[in-house]
């Protein structure tokens, strides 16, 4: 009897489990892309003790770093990065743990035979899964803290809250709510798949829509595909990518930004009277402005491209439109949001 109850519960929860799986996959990929953008080559940096006699240096493979202290003055100094040609070049800024005097912070190889890193999207997905599953991620946290410190702390704080505490518990809630549905033989649960009403339009009279706006709304999927293409291009970044791939990614990001800038201009032109009444319009306008500004060569190349690397978070944020474009994930988010509002009230 108990086995039958379990099978009935899983059968009833199957569609919702698929919805949650899509939602988890979106955020999993999102954090993996952020990991590649933020911590590419971070695990390659170790403290190297320099032998004064010049006979044999010692690399402390257990100590990751983001800079070192000058041997004479004790001032913080940037780390030495390894270029594509294999030549060491000093970076612009220091961060994270600073190697003690007499040592240098130098890039070499990734730990665990090169398998532990955020250097490409596949290894980044693997490490984000470690955070998502809350399975012995503390060593990974300390490694990132030594190499990048503040950004690493923010990344893990957001990852633990969103991936582990929210999405994984949401997956468990779908399963447990199905038991409640069967037990009570009702559809009172927030996860029973009832048709949800958009909170923004509930109780509000519909405004007349012009023919031009109706035609423009039919192009919605074009912009979603453009955003998805831009995200895929960003996921192709790696620590060892060639100049050709880097140029392709940069050009693609510029083209995607200009296309979406055109989209927001058209969106304003076809519905300028009600444009600023929509929250999504305002958010997309701000994102379009920021992503366009960072494509200016002076901004894009400042601080050896590090400023642009951080500001690409605004390009990644556009993934929310891809999530909302999929009916199953959109309905799940609306359902979860309304459930949270009901609990809060």
C-alpha positions as CSV (number, residue, x, y, z in Angstrom):
1,X,0.0,0.0,0.0
2,X,2.8,2.4,0.9
3,X,4.5,1.7,-2.4
4,X,1.3,2.5,-4.3
5,X,1.0,5.8,-2.5
6,X,4.6,6.7,-3.4
7,X,4.0,5.8,-7.0
8,X,0.8,7.8,-7.2
9,X,2.6,10.8,-5.6
10,X,5.5,10.6,-8.0
11,X,3.1,10.3,-11.0
12,X,1.1,13.3,-9.9
13,X,4.2,15.3,-9.2
14,X,6.0,14.3,-12.4
15,X,4.9,17.4,-14.5
16,X,5.9,19.7,-11.7
17,X,9.2,17.9,-11.2
18,X,10.0,18.6,-14.8
19,X,9.1,22.3,-14.3
20,X,11.4,22.5,-11.3
21,X,14.2,20.7,-13.2
22,X,14.0,23.3,-15.9
23,X,14.2,26.1,-13.4
24,X,17.1,24.5,-11.6
25,X,18.9,24.0,-14.9
26,X,18.5,27.7,-15.8
27,X,20.1,28.9,-12.5
28,X,22.7,26.1,-12.6
29,X,23.9,27.4,-16.1
30,X,23.6,31.0,-14.9
31,X,25.9,30.5,-12.0
32,X,28.3,28.4,-14.1
33,X,28.6,31.3,-16.6
34,X,29.2,33.8,-13.8
35,X,31.8,31.4,-12.4
36,X,33.7,31.3,-15.7
37,X,33.5,35.1,-16.0
38,X,34.6,35.7,-12.4
39,X,37.1,33.0,-11.5
40,X,38.7,32.0,-14.8
41,X,42.4,31.1,-14.0
42,X,41.9,31.8,-10.3
43,X,42.9,28.3,-9.2
44,X,46.1,28.5,-11.2
45,X,47.7,31.0,-8.8
46,X,49.9,29.7,-6.0
47,X,52.5,31.2,-3.6
48,X,56.0,30.4,-4.8
49,X,58.9,30.8,-2.4
50,X,61.9,32.3,-4.3
51,X,65.2,30.8,-3.3
52,X,67.7,33.7,-2.7
53,X,70.5,31.4,-4.0
54,X,68.5,30.9,-7.2
55,X,68.9,27.1,-7.0
56,X,65.4,25.7,-6.3
57,X,62.1,27.6,-5.8
58,X,59.2,26.0,-3.9
59,X,55.6,26.2,-5.0
60,X,53.0,25.9,-2.2
61,X,50.2,24.1,-4.1
62,X,48.0,24.3,-1.0
63,X,48.1,28.1,-0.8
64,X,46.1,30.0,-3.4
65,X,46.6,33.7,-3.8
66,X,45.8,36.9,-5.6
67,X,49.0,38.9,-5.0
68,X,52.1,39.1,-2.8
69,X,53.9,41.4,-0.5
70,X,57.0,43.2,-1.8
71,X,60.1,41.7,-0.4
72,X,61.6,45.0,0.7
73,X,58.8,47.5,1.2
74,X,56.0,45.1,2.2
75,X,53.6,46.8,-0.2
76,X,50.8,44.7,-1.8
77,X,51.7,43.7,-5.3
78,X,49.7,42.1,-8.2
79,X,50.1,38.5,-9.2
80,X,51.9,37.2,-12.2
81,X,49.6,35.9,-14.9
82,X,50.5,33.4,-17.6
83,X,49.9,34.7,-21.1
84,X,48.9,32.6,-24.1
85,X,52.5,32.5,-25.2
86,X,53.6,31.1,-21.8
87,X,55.2,34.4,-20.7
88,X,54.6,35.7,-17.2
89,X,53.0,39.2,-17.1
90,X,52.2,41.1,-14.0
91,X,48.5,41.9,-13.6
92,X,47.0,45.3,-12.7
93,X,45.6,44.7,-9.3
94,X,46.0,42.4,-6.3
95,X,43.2,40.6,-4.5
96,X,42.5,37.8,-2.1
97,X,45.4,36.3,-0.1
98,X,48.7,38.0,-0.4
99,X,51.8,35.7,-0.3
100,X,54.3,36.6,2.4
101,X,57.5,38.5,1.8
102,X,60.1,36.4,0.0
103,X,57.3,34.8,-2.1
104,X,55.6,35.6,-5.4
105,X,52.0,34.8,-6.6
106,X,52.4,33.1,-9.9
107,X,50.0,31.3,-12.3
108,X,50.9,27.7,-13.2
109,X,48.5,24.8,-13.4
110,X,45.1,24.0,-12.0
111,X,44.9,21.6,-9.0
112,X,43.7,18.0,-9.2
113,X,45.5,17.4,-12.5
114,X,43.7,20.4,-14.1
115,X,40.2,19.1,-13.2
116,X,39.3,21.6,-10.5
117,X,38.7,25.0,-12.0
118,X,36.3,27.5,-13.5
119,X,38.3,27.8,-16.7
120,X,35.5,26.4,-18.9
121,X,31.8,26.0,-18.8
122,X,31.9,22.2,-18.2
123,X,34.2,22.3,-15.2
124,X,32.3,25.3,-13.9
125,X,29.0,23.4,-14.0
126,X,30.7,20.6,-12.0
127,X,31.8,23.0,-9.3
128,X,28.5,24.8,-9.1
129,X,26.9,21.4,-8.6
130,X,29.1,20.9,-5.6
131,X,27.7,24.2,-4.2
132,X,24.2,23.3,-5.1
133,X,24.3,19.9,-3.4
134,X,26.1,21.4,-0.3
135,X,28.5,18.5,-0.6
136,X,31.9,19.3,0.9
137,X,31.9,22.8,-0.7
138,X,33.9,24.4,2.1
139,X,37.3,23.6,0.6
140,X,36.1,25.1,-2.7
141,X,34.9,28.2,-0.8
142,X,38.3,28.7,1.0
143,X,40.1,28.3,-2.3
144,X,38.0,31.0,-4.0
145,X,38.3,33.2,-1.0
146,X,42.1,33.0,-1.2
147,X,42.2,33.8,-4.9
148,X,39.4,36.4,-5.1
149,X,38.0,37.1,-1.7
150,X,35.0,39.5,-1.9
151,X,33.6,38.4,-5.2
152,X,34.0,34.7,-4.1
153,X,32.1,35.4,-0.9
154,X,29.2,37.0,-2.8
155,X,29.2,34.2,-5.3
156,X,28.9,31.5,-2.7
157,X,26.4,33.4,-0.6
158,X,24.1,33.8,-3.6
159,X,24.7,30.3,-4.7
160,X,23.9,28.7,-1.3
161,X,20.8,30.8,-0.9
162,X,19.4,30.5,-4.4
163,X,20.6,27.0,-5.5
164,X,20.7,25.1,-2.2
165,X,18.2,26.7,0.1
166,X,15.6,27.8,-2.5
167,X,15.7,25.6,-5.6
168,X,16.6,22.2,-3.9
169,X,14.0,22.8,-1.2
170,X,11.5,23.7,-3.9
171,X,12.2,20.3,-5.5
172,X,11.5,18.6,-2.2
173,X,8.3,20.7,-1.7
174,X,6.9,19.5,-5.0
175,X,7.3,15.9,-3.8
176,X,5.9,16.4,-0.3
177,X,3.0,18.5,-1.5
178,X,1.9,15.6,-3.8
179,X,1.6,13.4,-0.7
180,X,-0.6,16.1,0.9
181,X,-2.8,16.3,-2.2
182,X,-3.4,12.6,-2.1
183,X,-4.0,12.5,1.6
184,X,-6.5,15.4,1.7
185,X,-7.9,14.6,-1.8
186,X,-8.0,18.3,-2.6
187,X,-6.1,20.8,-4.7
188,X,-5.3,23.3,-2.0
189,X,-1.5,23.0,-2.5
190,X,0.3,25.7,-4.3
191,X,2.0,23.1,-6.5
192,X,-1.1,21.3,-7.8
193,X,-0.8,22.9,-11.2
194,X,-3.9,25.1,-10.9
195,X,-4.1,27.9,-13.5
196,X,-2.5,31.0,-12.0
197,X,-3.5,34.6,-12.8
198,X,-0.8,37.1,-13.5
199,X,-0.4,39.3,-10.4
200,X,0.3,42.4,-12.4
201,X,-2.9,42.2,-14.5
202,X,-5.3,40.7,-11.9
203,X,-8.2,43.0,-11.3
204,X,-7.0,45.6,-13.7
205,X,-8.9,46.5,-16.9
206,X,-7.1,45.7,-20.1
207,X,-5.9,48.6,-22.0
208,X,-6.5,48.8,-25.8
209,X,-3.6,47.5,-27.8
210,X,-2.7,49.1,-31.1
211,X,-2.2,47.0,-34.2
212,X,1.5,48.0,-34.4
213,X,2.1,46.8,-30.8
214,X,0.3,43.5,-31.5
215,X,2.6,42.9,-34.5
216,X,5.6,43.8,-32.4
217,X,4.6,41.4,-29.7
218,X,4.7,38.6,-32.2
219,X,8.5,39.1,-32.5
220,X,9.0,38.3,-28.8
221,X,10.7,35.0,-29.5
222,X,13.2,36.7,-31.9
223,X,14.6,38.7,-29.0
224,X,14.6,35.7,-26.7
225,X,16.7,33.7,-29.2
226,X,19.1,36.6,-29.5
227,X,19.5,36.7,-25.7
228,X,20.0,32.9,-25.6
229,X,22.7,33.2,-28.4
230,X,24.5,35.8,-26.3
231,X,24.5,33.6,-23.2
232,X,25.8,30.7,-25.2
233,X,28.6,32.8,-26.5
234,X,29.5,34.0,-23.0
235,X,29.6,30.3,-21.8
236,X,32.3,29.6,-24.5
237,X,34.9,31.7,-22.6
238,X,37.8,29.8,-21.1
239,X,41.1,30.5,-19.6
240,X,43.0,29.0,-22.5
241,X,40.8,30.2,-25.4
242,X,42.5,31.5,-28.6
243,X,42.5,35.0,-29.8
244,X,40.1,34.0,-32.6
245,X,37.5,32.7,-30.1
246,X,37.9,35.7,-27.9
247,X,37.4,38.0,-30.9
248,X,34.3,36.0,-31.9
249,X,32.8,36.3,-28.4
250,X,33.5,40.0,-28.1
251,X,32.0,40.7,-31.5
252,X,28.9,38.6,-30.7
253,X,28.3,40.4,-27.4
254,X,28.5,43.7,-29.2
255,X,26.1,42.6,-31.9
256,X,23.7,41.1,-29.4
257,X,23.8,44.4,-27.3
258,X,23.0,46.5,-30.4
259,X,20.2,44.3,-31.4
260,X,18.6,44.4,-28.0
261,X,19.1,48.2,-27.9
262,X,17.1,48.4,-31.2
263,X,14.5,46.2,-29.6
264,X,14.0,48.5,-26.6
265,X,13.8,51.5,-28.9
266,X,11.1,49.8,-31.0
267,X,9.3,48.7,-27.8
268,X,9.2,52.4,-26.7
269,X,8.1,53.6,-30.1
270,X,5.1,51.3,-30.5
271,X,3.8,51.9,-27.0
272,X,5.4,55.1,-25.7
273,X,2.3,56.1,-23.7
274,X,2.4,53.1,-21.5
275,X,6.1,52.2,-21.7
276,X,7.1,53.4,-18.2
277,X,4.1,51.8,-16.6
278,X,5.6,48.3,-17.1
279,X,8.2,47.1,-14.7
280,X,9.9,44.9,-17.2
281,X,10.2,47.8,-19.7
282,X,12.1,49.8,-17.1
283,X,14.3,46.9,-16.2
284,X,15.1,46.1,-19.8
285,X,15.8,49.8,-20.6
286,X,18.3,50.1,-17.8
287,X,20.0,46.8,-18.8
288,X,20.1,48.0,-22.5
289,X,21.7,51.3,-21.4
290,X,24.4,49.7,-19.2
291,X,25.2,46.9,-21.7
292,X,25.6,49.5,-24.5
293,X,27.8,51.8,-22.4
294,X,30.2,49.0,-21.5
295,X,30.6,48.2,-25.2
296,X,32.4,51.6,-25.7
297,X,36.0,50.7,-26.4
298,X,37.4,53.0,-23.6
299,X,35.1,51.2,-21.1
300,X,35.6,47.8,-22.5
301,X,39.4,48.0,-22.4
302,X,39.8,49.8,-19.1
303,X,41.9,48.1,-16.4
304,X,43.0,45.5,-19.0
305,X,39.4,44.4,-19.5
306,X,38.7,43.5,-15.8
307,X,36.0,46.2,-15.4
308,X,34.2,44.9,-18.5
309,X,34.4,41.3,-17.1
310,X,32.6,42.4,-13.9
311,X,30.0,44.5,-15.8
312,X,29.0,41.5,-18.0
313,X,26.7,40.6,-15.1
314,X,24.2,42.9,-16.7
315,X,24.4,40.8,-19.9
316,X,23.9,37.6,-17.9
317,X,20.9,39.1,-16.0
318,X,19.0,39.1,-19.3
319,X,18.6,35.3,-18.8
320,X,15.4,36.1,-16.9
321,X,13.6,36.8,-20.2
322,X,14.6,33.3,-21.4
323,X,13.2,31.8,-18.1
324,X,10.0,33.7,-18.4
325,X,9.6,32.8,-22.1
326,X,9.2,29.1,-21.2
327,X,5.6,28.6,-20.1
328,X,6.4,25.9,-17.5
329,X,9.1,27.9,-15.7
330,X,7.0,31.1,-15.9
331,X,4.0,29.4,-14.4
332,X,6.2,27.8,-11.7
333,X,7.7,31.1,-10.7
334,X,4.3,32.9,-10.6
335,X,2.9,30.0,-8.6
336,X,5.8,30.1,-6.1
337,X,5.6,33.9,-5.8
338,X,1.9,33.9,-5.1
339,X,2.4,31.1,-2.5
340,X,5.1,33.1,-0.8
341,X,2.8,36.2,-0.7
342,X,0.0,34.2,0.8
343,X,2.2,32.8,3.5
344,X,3.6,36.2,4.3
345,X,0.1,37.7,4.6
